Structure formats: structure tokens, C-alpha cells
Amino acid sequence: MIANHEQPPVAAGEAAYRLGPLLMLPGVRRKHVWTLFFISFFGIAMMNTVGILQAYLFNEILRIPANEQGALTGTLLVTQELVVVLLVGLAGAISDRLGRPPVFATGFSLLAIGYCLYPLASGTPDMVTVQLVLFRLFIASGVACINVMLSSVANDYPVDANRSRMIAAVFVFNGLGIGSLPRVVGGLPQRFIEMGLDPVAAGRVTYWCVAGVCVFLALVLLWGLKPGPPVRTTKREPLLATLRIGLGAARMPRVALGYAAAFVSRADLAVVSQFLTLWLVREGMAQGLTVAQATVKATTFYVVIQLFALPWAVIFGIVLDRIDRLIGLAIGMTVAFVGYASLGMLENPLSNAMYIAAAFVGAGEMAANISATSLIGKEAPERGRGAVLGLFSLFGAIGIMVVGVVGGWLFDNWKPVGPFLYMAASNATLFLITLLTIFFTRKTAATV
């Protein structure tokens, strides 16, 4: 956990690069900043590709039985999140010593290896599961490196006064990539089939194209990012000390609520990235579409979700600055509940009504995440702030693993929309807990 930051003095005569309202630290050049923005456009989208193409992999390449796809998705999601939790601290520590570019590039290289291997799984169902878990370790390790490097470099480059703006700019590029690239990737199998490849070969070539993009991004990082260790130094708390401080802070009701909000809101994001295309591709196949055609349709709705999430982040962020954070969390959970519950009300999830539901889902997942992050950011005490934020992230990871297991079981044993109805119930429950917290904290304050 980051305990403190030290910003070096400005060297005499050393010019600082300015990009609009963003002022960089001395030594940070135009090339470094625009490389970060370029990578930000691709970064999250490349990591999410594993979920975007998973339905095609299961149904067309590996022929996984329909009643086993949910459990396998959950297993792979839990595997990935465990690896990410274990490696993010290590990746950050190594980058503090060796510099950000080699660790950042290693992340995309690991993604490339995972995407090269993923469509090559073969054998009995048990053998396929074992192979996918092993291949997912490469992808998960890459995700850990990329996640921590995106936030680290965004914090490294600007002066302290512009750090929030810089992170917001990186977020915008993330959103633009997530809102456009999945549709391109999801359409590749169909394009390759139209070029004469059989469906299995089309899927494998698609994965290998994504791997090639990851290799290219790794090379861009090595060329374009600022070399050397970061100028800001960081000190990290031992894990057990972090847990003790963070759990101790949970005696404050608002902090405890923030941890619960992390559990729910991070799962909101995971359920969309892992189960949406899996569900919609199955629906498309039931309606007579090929797997490739259904994948195109599914990724279209995925993009709609992301396109509505991005502007809602700006709108709701402005609203949160003007209201009590608990009220904001209640609103966020309400919007998320409406979004996920609406999916369960669709008679045909591939109809035009899905566009409306997808818009609510995009607004809901973003509202839930921004309100949760805003709450913990305000309520985390100055002393032990890093520990509280670290435990907030840990509860988020636990929420992702739980939705992987529970959502996978519901997908296989109840109905494919089950994971989304689980999230609707989770958001509704947190809404009620938030109302109780508002009531009791105000009542306590009034009696003091």
C-alpha cells in the first residue's frame, strides 16, 4: 500500500511539458504522455477480450456443453482474480526498481502468450479445463501488470496538482477503447469466415490477431514511455499490517459500507465482461444464428453498454460532488438495480428492447462503481488511508470471485440471465443497507 509520495524539486532550466490544462513533471516529454494515452485506448479492451471471445471459444472451437459453460467461466474468473490479487503488489514493487516500461511491456507480452495458447486447448473436457486454467494464468499475470502500470504511470507523469485530471484523461481513453474495440474484435471471426476460413480456424486466427496487437503494444511501450525508475518514491505497508488497519477502520459504519459497496460494484463490472456475450451468443444460436453471427450481435450490445457508461461517469461524478456520498451510493445502487433487473424482463434479449436495457446497465455499472469509490475516498481516514483503500480493492476482488462462482452456477443450473439477476438482488440489498446506514448515522449524530 502506498503510504507517502515525495515529489522531486524542479531542476533549474528544465522545461516541463504542458498539454492543455495538464502540466507534467520535468523530464516527462510529449512522446511519453501520448504513448500513455495510446496504450490507455487499447489496454482495458485488450484485457477484456478474454471475455468478449469466450463464447465463441466455448461453442465453436472447444464445443463445451452448454450446461458446463457457466461453471467453467466462473472457474476461469476466480483463477484470474486470485492471480491479480497476488501479483499487483509484486508488479508495482518491481516497477519501482526497474522502471515502468519493462513491467508494462511484460504485461502485454503475457497477454499475447495467453491469447496464442487459449484456442489451442484440446482433449477431454477435463483436459480442456486444466489447459484453459493454465493458459489463463498468463492472461491473469498480464492483467495484473497492466492494471497496476496504467494507474502508476498516470500518477507518475503530472505534477501533484494535475494528478486527478491526468487520471481522468487516461480514463477517457480507456472508455473510448472499450466502447469501440470489442465490436471490431467480435466481428473478426465472421470476417475471416467470409474470407474462406472454417469457423475453428477463423476463431484461432482472431485470437492470434489479438496476440499480435498485444506484442505491438509491448514494443510501443518500450519505445515511448519514460525509461528508468519513477521519480516518485513509495513505501509499502506489509500485507498483515494493511489488513489490521483496514479492518480496524471498518468500525466506522461508512467505511464498512464502502467495503460492501466494493464487493457489489466490482462484481457489476465483472458480470458484464464475463457473462454477457456468453448469454447473448447462446440466445443467438437458439434463434438460428451461427456462433460468429451471434458474437457480432452480442458485442454490439456490449459496446452500447460501454458507450452509455462513459458519459454517465462524467454526469454522475458531477452530481456526487454536490450531494452526500451515502445518498449518491443509494442512487448508484438504484440505477444498477434497474439495469440488471431489466435484463431479466426481456422476452428476446436480441431485440431492439435490449438497446434500452443495455443503456441502463451501462449507466448502472458506472454509477455503482463511481459512487462506491467516491464514498471510500471521502470516508477513509487520513491515518491508514492506504490500508483502507487497499482493503477496499480486496473486497472488490472477493466480489468478483463470488459472482464468478455464484453466477456460473446460476447460468448452468437455473437460466443464463441468472448472473444478472443475482447482481440486481445484490444492488437492491446494498441499497437497503445504505438506507439503514443513513438512518442510523443521522440518528446517532442527532443524539450526540
C-alpha positions as CSV (number, residue, x, y, z in Angstrom):
1,M,0.0,0.0,0.0
2,I,1.3,3.5,-0.8
3,A,2.0,5.4,2.4
4,N,3.5,8.6,1.1
5,H,4.7,10.4,-2.0
6,E,7.8,12.5,-2.5
7,Q,7.9,14.9,-5.5
8,P,11.4,15.9,-6.6
9,P,12.3,19.5,-6.9
10,V,12.2,21.1,-10.3
11,A,15.7,21.3,-11.9
12,A,16.8,24.7,-12.9
13,G,16.3,25.4,-16.6
14,E,14.5,22.1,-17.2
15,A,11.3,22.7,-19.2
16,A,8.1,21.0,-18.2
17,Y,5.7,19.7,-20.9
18,R,2.2,21.1,-20.8
19,L,-0.8,19.5,-22.6
20,G,-3.7,21.8,-22.3
21,P,-4.5,22.0,-18.5
22,L,-2.1,19.2,-17.8
23,L,1.4,20.1,-16.6
24,M,3.9,17.3,-16.4
25,L,6.9,16.9,-14.2
26,P,10.3,17.9,-15.6
27,G,11.7,15.1,-17.8
28,V,8.3,13.9,-18.9
29,R,8.1,14.6,-22.7
30,R,5.4,14.7,-25.3
31,K,6.3,11.2,-26.5
32,H,5.9,9.8,-23.0
33,V,2.4,11.3,-22.5
34,W,1.0,10.4,-25.9
35,T,2.3,6.9,-25.5
36,L,0.4,6.5,-22.3
37,F,-2.8,7.8,-23.9
38,F,-2.3,5.4,-26.9
39,I,-1.8,2.5,-24.6
40,S,-4.8,3.5,-22.5
41,F,-7.0,3.3,-25.5
42,F,-6.1,-0.3,-26.0
43,G,-5.3,-1.5,-22.5
44,I,-8.6,-2.3,-20.9
45,A,-10.1,-3.5,-24.2
46,M,-7.3,-6.0,-24.7
47,M,-7.7,-7.3,-21.2
48,N,-11.5,-7.7,-21.7
49,T,-11.1,-9.6,-24.9
50,V,-10.8,-12.8,-23.0
51,G,-14.5,-12.4,-22.0
52,I,-15.6,-11.0,-25.4
53,L,-14.4,-14.0,-27.3
54,Q,-15.1,-16.7,-24.7
55,A,-18.5,-17.6,-26.0
56,Y,-17.0,-18.2,-29.5
57,L,-14.2,-20.3,-28.0
58,F,-16.6,-22.4,-25.9
59,N,-19.2,-23.0,-28.6
60,E,-17.3,-23.1,-31.9
61,I,-13.7,-24.1,-31.1
62,L,-13.9,-26.3,-28.0
63,R,-17.5,-27.4,-28.1
64,I,-18.1,-27.1,-24.4
65,P,-21.5,-28.4,-23.4
66,A,-24.0,-25.6,-22.8
67,N,-24.7,-26.8,-19.2
68,E,-21.0,-26.5,-18.3
69,Q,-20.1,-23.1,-19.7
70,G,-21.2,-21.1,-16.7
71,A,-19.1,-23.1,-14.2
72,L,-16.1,-23.0,-16.4
73,T,-16.4,-19.2,-16.8
74,G,-16.6,-18.9,-13.0
75,T,-13.5,-21.1,-12.6
76,L,-11.5,-19.1,-15.0
77,L,-12.7,-15.8,-13.5
78,V,-11.7,-16.9,-10.0
79,T,-8.3,-18.1,-11.2
80,Q,-7.7,-14.7,-12.9
81,E,-8.7,-12.7,-9.9
82,L,-6.6,-14.7,-7.4
83,V,-3.5,-14.2,-9.6
84,V,-4.2,-10.5,-9.9
85,V,-4.6,-10.1,-6.2
86,L,-1.3,-12.0,-5.6
87,L,0.7,-10.2,-8.3
88,V,-0.3,-6.5,-8.3
89,G,1.9,-5.7,-5.3
90,L,4.8,-7.5,-6.7
91,A,4.4,-5.9,-10.1
92,G,4.4,-2.5,-8.5
93,A,7.4,-3.2,-6.4
94,I,9.4,-4.4,-9.4
95,S,8.5,-1.4,-11.4
96,D,9.7,0.9,-8.6
97,R,13.2,-0.6,-9.1
98,L,13.4,-1.4,-12.8
99,G,11.1,1.2,-14.2
100,R,7.5,1.2,-15.6
101,P,8.2,0.3,-19.3
102,P,9.6,-3.2,-18.8
103,V,6.8,-4.3,-16.4
104,F,4.2,-2.7,-18.6
105,A,5.5,-4.4,-21.7
106,T,5.8,-7.7,-19.9
107,G,2.1,-7.4,-19.1
108,F,1.1,-7.2,-22.8
109,S,3.6,-9.9,-23.7
110,L,2.0,-12.2,-21.2
111,L,-1.4,-11.4,-22.7
112,A,-0.1,-12.3,-26.1
113,I,1.2,-15.7,-24.9
114,G,-2.2,-16.4,-23.2
115,Y,-4.2,-15.4,-26.3
116,C,-1.9,-17.5,-28.6
117,L,-2.4,-20.6,-26.4
118,Y,-6.1,-20.2,-25.5
119,P,-7.7,-21.5,-28.7
120,L,-5.3,-24.5,-28.8
121,A,-6.8,-26.3,-25.9
122,S,-7.9,-29.8,-26.8
123,G,-8.6,-33.3,-25.4
124,T,-11.2,-34.5,-23.0
125,P,-13.4,-31.9,-21.1
126,D,-11.3,-32.3,-18.0
127,M,-8.1,-31.8,-20.0
128,V,-9.5,-28.7,-21.7
129,T,-10.4,-27.2,-18.3
130,V,-6.9,-27.8,-17.0
131,Q,-5.4,-26.3,-20.1
132,L,-7.6,-23.2,-20.0
133,V,-6.8,-22.6,-16.4
134,L,-3.1,-22.9,-17.1
135,F,-3.4,-20.6,-20.2
136,R,-5.5,-18.1,-18.1
137,L,-2.5,-17.8,-15.7
138,F,-0.6,-16.0,-18.5
139,I,-3.6,-13.7,-19.2
140,A,-4.1,-13.0,-15.5
141,S,-0.5,-12.2,-14.9
142,G,-0.6,-9.8,-17.8
143,V,-3.8,-8.2,-16.4
144,A,-2.1,-7.7,-13.0
145,C,0.9,-5.9,-14.6
146,I,-1.2,-3.7,-16.9
147,N,-3.7,-2.7,-14.3
148,V,-1.0,-1.5,-11.8
149,M,1.1,0.1,-14.5
150,L,-1.8,2.1,-16.0
151,S,-2.6,3.8,-12.7
152,S,1.1,4.1,-11.7
153,V,2.2,5.9,-14.9
154,A,-0.8,8.1,-14.8
155,N,0.3,9.2,-11.3
156,D,4.0,9.4,-12.2
157,Y,3.8,11.9,-15.0
158,P,1.8,15.0,-13.9
159,V,2.6,17.5,-11.1
160,D,0.6,16.8,-8.0
161,A,-2.0,19.5,-8.6
162,N,-2.9,17.9,-12.0
163,R,-2.9,14.2,-11.0
164,S,-6.7,13.9,-10.8
165,R,-7.1,15.5,-14.3
166,M,-4.4,13.2,-15.7
167,I,-6.2,10.1,-14.3
168,A,-9.5,11.4,-15.8
169,A,-7.8,11.8,-19.2
170,V,-6.5,8.2,-19.0
171,F,-10.0,7.1,-18.1
172,V,-11.4,8.8,-21.1
173,F,-9.0,7.0,-23.4
174,N,-9.9,3.7,-21.6
175,G,-13.5,4.4,-22.2
176,L,-13.1,5.2,-25.9
177,G,-11.2,1.9,-26.4
178,I,-13.7,-0.2,-24.5
179,G,-16.5,1.5,-26.5
180,S,-15.1,0.7,-29.9
181,L,-12.6,-2.2,-30.0
182,P,-14.8,-5.0,-28.7
183,R,-17.1,-4.6,-31.7
184,V,-14.1,-4.8,-34.0
185,V,-12.7,-7.9,-32.3
186,G,-16.1,-9.6,-32.0
187,G,-16.6,-9.2,-35.8
188,L,-13.3,-10.7,-36.8
189,P,-14.4,-14.4,-36.8
190,Q,-17.3,-13.6,-39.2
191,R,-14.9,-11.6,-41.4
192,F,-12.5,-14.5,-41.6
193,I,-15.3,-16.9,-42.3
194,E,-16.4,-14.7,-45.2
195,M,-12.8,-14.8,-46.5
196,G,-13.0,-18.6,-46.7
197,L,-11.7,-19.9,-43.4
198,D,-13.6,-22.6,-41.5
199,P,-15.1,-21.4,-38.1
200,V,-12.5,-23.0,-36.0
201,A,-9.6,-21.6,-38.0
202,A,-11.4,-18.2,-38.0
203,G,-11.6,-18.2,-34.2
204,R,-7.9,-19.2,-33.8
205,V,-6.7,-16.5,-36.2
206,T,-8.8,-14.0,-34.3
207,Y,-7.1,-14.8,-31.1
208,W,-3.7,-14.7,-32.8
209,C,-4.5,-11.3,-34.3
210,V,-5.3,-10.0,-30.8
211,A,-2.0,-11.5,-29.6
212,G,-0.2,-9.7,-32.4
213,V,-1.7,-6.4,-31.3
214,C,-0.5,-7.1,-27.7
215,V,3.1,-7.7,-29.0
216,F,2.9,-4.4,-30.9
217,L,1.7,-2.5,-27.8
218,A,4.6,-4.0,-25.8
219,L,7.1,-2.7,-28.3
220,V,5.4,0.8,-28.3
221,L,5.7,0.9,-24.5
222,L,9.4,0.1,-24.6
223,W,9.9,2.8,-27.2
224,G,7.6,5.5,-25.9
225,L,7.4,5.5,-22.1
226,K,9.8,7.4,-19.9
227,P,12.7,5.0,-19.1
228,G,14.2,4.4,-15.7
229,P,12.7,4.1,-12.2
230,P,9.9,6.6,-11.4
231,V,10.8,9.9,-9.8
232,R,8.3,9.5,-7.0
233,T,9.3,7.1,-4.3
234,T,6.8,4.9,-2.5
235,K,6.8,3.0,0.8
236,R,4.6,-0.1,1.1
237,E,3.0,-1.4,4.2
238,P,3.3,-5.1,5.0
239,L,0.2,-7.0,4.0
240,L,-0.8,-8.1,7.5
241,A,-0.4,-4.6,8.8
242,T,-2.6,-3.3,6.0
243,L,-5.3,-5.8,6.8
244,R,-5.3,-4.9,10.5
245,I,-5.5,-1.2,9.9
246,G,-8.2,-1.6,7.2
247,L,-10.3,-4.0,9.3
248,G,-10.0,-1.7,12.3
249,A,-11.4,1.2,10.2
250,A,-14.5,-0.9,9.5
251,R,-15.7,0.1,12.9
252,M,-16.8,3.3,11.2
253,P,-20.2,2.5,9.6
254,R,-19.5,4.5,6.4
255,V,-16.1,2.7,5.8
256,A,-17.8,-0.7,6.4
257,L,-20.4,0.3,3.9
258,G,-17.7,1.3,1.5
259,Y,-16.2,-2.2,1.7
260,A,-19.6,-3.7,1.0
261,A,-20.0,-1.4,-1.9
262,A,-16.7,-2.6,-3.4
263,F,-17.9,-6.2,-3.1
264,V,-21.0,-5.4,-5.2
265,S,-19.8,-2.7,-7.6
266,R,-16.7,-4.6,-8.8
267,A,-18.9,-7.6,-9.4
268,D,-21.2,-5.4,-11.5
269,L,-18.3,-4.9,-13.9
270,A,-17.2,-8.5,-13.9
271,V,-20.7,-9.9,-14.7
272,V,-20.9,-7.9,-17.9
273,S,-17.5,-8.7,-19.1
274,Q,-17.7,-12.4,-18.5
275,F,-21.4,-13.4,-18.9
276,L,-23.0,-11.0,-21.3
277,T,-21.6,-12.4,-24.6
278,L,-21.9,-15.9,-23.2
279,W,-25.6,-15.4,-22.7
280,L,-26.3,-13.5,-25.9
281,V,-24.4,-15.9,-28.1
282,R,-26.4,-18.8,-26.7
283,E,-29.6,-16.9,-27.4
284,G,-28.5,-16.1,-30.9
285,M,-27.7,-19.8,-31.6
286,A,-31.2,-20.7,-30.3
287,Q,-32.6,-18.3,-32.8
288,G,-30.7,-19.9,-35.7
289,L,-27.6,-17.6,-35.9
290,T,-24.2,-19.1,-36.4
291,V,-21.8,-18.6,-33.5
292,A,-19.9,-15.9,-35.4
293,Q,-23.1,-14.0,-36.3
294,A,-24.3,-14.2,-32.7
295,T,-20.9,-13.0,-31.5
296,V,-21.3,-9.9,-33.7
297,K,-24.7,-9.2,-32.2
298,A,-23.5,-9.8,-28.7
299,T,-20.5,-7.5,-28.9
300,T,-22.8,-4.8,-30.4
301,F,-24.8,-4.7,-27.2
302,Y,-21.6,-4.9,-25.1
303,V,-20.4,-1.7,-26.9
304,V,-23.8,0.0,-26.2
305,I,-23.3,-0.7,-22.5
306,Q,-19.8,0.9,-22.6
307,L,-20.9,3.9,-24.7
308,F,-23.6,4.8,-22.1
309,A,-21.2,4.1,-19.2
310,L,-18.7,6.8,-20.3
311,P,-20.9,9.9,-20.3
312,W,-22.7,8.7,-17.2
313,A,-19.3,8.7,-15.4
314,V,-19.0,12.4,-16.1
315,I,-22.6,13.3,-15.2
316,F,-22.7,11.2,-12.1
317,G,-19.3,12.4,-11.0
318,I,-20.5,16.0,-11.0
319,V,-23.7,15.0,-9.1
320,L,-21.6,13.2,-6.4
321,D,-19.6,16.3,-5.7
322,R,-22.8,18.1,-4.7
323,I,-24.6,15.5,-2.5
324,D,-23.9,13.3,0.5
325,R,-21.9,10.3,-0.6
326,L,-24.4,7.9,1.1
327,I,-27.2,9.5,-1.0
328,G,-25.0,9.1,-4.0
329,L,-24.4,5.4,-3.2
330,A,-28.2,4.8,-2.9
331,I,-28.8,6.4,-6.2
332,G,-26.0,4.4,-7.8
333,M,-27.4,1.1,-6.5
334,T,-30.9,2.1,-7.7
335,V,-29.7,2.7,-11.3
336,A,-27.7,-0.5,-11.3
337,F,-30.7,-2.5,-10.0
338,V,-32.9,-1.1,-12.7
339,G,-30.3,-2.0,-15.3
340,Y,-29.7,-5.6,-14.3
341,A,-33.4,-6.3,-13.4
342,S,-34.4,-5.0,-16.9
343,L,-32.4,-7.8,-18.5
344,G,-34.5,-10.4,-16.7
345,M,-37.7,-8.8,-18.1
346,L,-36.7,-9.2,-21.8
347,E,-38.6,-11.8,-23.8
348,N,-36.0,-11.6,-26.6
349,P,-32.5,-10.2,-25.4
350,L,-31.5,-9.8,-29.1
351,S,-34.5,-7.5,-29.9
352,N,-34.4,-3.7,-30.0
353,A,-35.6,-3.6,-26.4
354,M,-32.1,-4.8,-25.5
355,Y,-30.6,-1.4,-26.5
356,I,-32.7,0.3,-23.8
357,A,-31.7,-2.3,-21.2
358,A,-28.1,-2.1,-22.2
359,A,-28.1,1.7,-21.7
360,F,-29.4,1.2,-18.2
361,V,-26.8,-1.5,-17.5
362,G,-24.0,0.8,-18.7
363,A,-25.3,3.7,-16.5
364,G,-25.8,1.4,-13.6
365,E,-22.5,-0.3,-13.6
366,M,-20.7,3.1,-13.8
367,A,-23.0,4.7,-11.2
368,A,-22.3,1.8,-8.7
369,N,-18.5,1.9,-9.2
370,I,-18.2,5.7,-9.1
371,S,-20.4,6.1,-6.0
372,A,-18.6,3.3,-4.2
373,T,-15.2,4.8,-5.0
374,S,-16.3,8.2,-4.1
375,L,-17.7,7.1,-0.7
376,I,-14.5,5.3,0.4
377,G,-12.4,8.1,-0.9
378,K,-14.2,10.6,1.3
379,E,-14.6,8.4,4.4
380,A,-11.1,6.7,4.5
381,P,-9.2,8.4,7.4
382,E,-6.0,10.2,6.8
383,R,-4.1,7.8,9.1
384,G,-4.2,4.4,7.4
385,R,-5.8,5.7,4.3
386,G,-3.7,3.5,2.1
387,A,-4.7,0.4,4.1
388,V,-8.4,1.3,3.8
389,L,-8.1,1.8,0.1
390,G,-6.2,-1.5,-0.2
391,L,-8.8,-3.4,1.7
392,F,-11.5,-1.7,-0.5
393,S,-9.7,-3.3,-3.5
394,L,-9.5,-6.6,-1.8
395,F,-13.3,-6.7,-1.1
396,G,-13.8,-5.8,-4.7
397,A,-11.7,-8.8,-5.8
398,I,-13.7,-11.1,-3.4
399,G,-16.9,-9.8,-5.0
400,I,-15.6,-10.7,-8.5
401,M,-14.7,-14.2,-7.3
402,V,-18.1,-14.7,-5.7
403,V,-20.0,-13.6,-8.8
404,G,-17.8,-16.0,-10.8
405,V,-18.9,-18.9,-8.7
406,V,-22.5,-18.0,-8.0
407,G,-23.1,-16.6,-11.4
408,G,-21.6,-19.6,-13.1
409,W,-23.8,-21.9,-11.1
410,L,-26.9,-19.9,-11.9
411,F,-26.0,-19.8,-15.6
412,D,-25.8,-23.6,-15.8
413,N,-28.4,-24.7,-13.3
414,W,-31.1,-22.0,-13.5
415,K,-31.1,-19.8,-16.6
416,P,-28.4,-17.8,-18.5
417,V,-29.7,-14.5,-17.3
418,G,-29.3,-15.7,-13.7
419,P,-25.9,-13.9,-13.1
420,F,-27.5,-10.6,-13.9
421,L,-30.5,-11.2,-11.7
422,Y,-28.0,-12.1,-8.9
423,M,-26.4,-8.7,-9.4
424,A,-29.9,-7.0,-9.4
425,A,-30.5,-8.6,-6.0
426,S,-27.1,-7.6,-4.7
427,N,-27.5,-4.0,-5.7
428,A,-31.0,-3.9,-4.2
429,T,-29.6,-5.4,-0.9
430,L,-26.9,-2.8,-0.8
431,F,-29.4,0.0,-1.4
432,L,-31.4,-1.2,1.7
433,I,-28.2,-1.3,3.8
434,T,-27.3,2.2,2.6
435,L,-30.7,3.5,3.7
436,L,-30.3,1.9,7.1
437,T,-26.8,3.4,7.4
438,I,-28.2,6.9,6.5
439,F,-30.9,6.5,9.1
440,F,-28.8,5.3,12.0
441,T,-25.8,7.5,11.4
442,R,-28.0,10.6,11.3
443,K,-29.9,9.4,14.3
444,T,-26.6,8.9,16.2
445,A,-25.3,12.3,15.1
446,A,-28.6,14.0,16.2
447,T,-28.3,12.4,19.7
448,V,-24.7,13.4,20.3
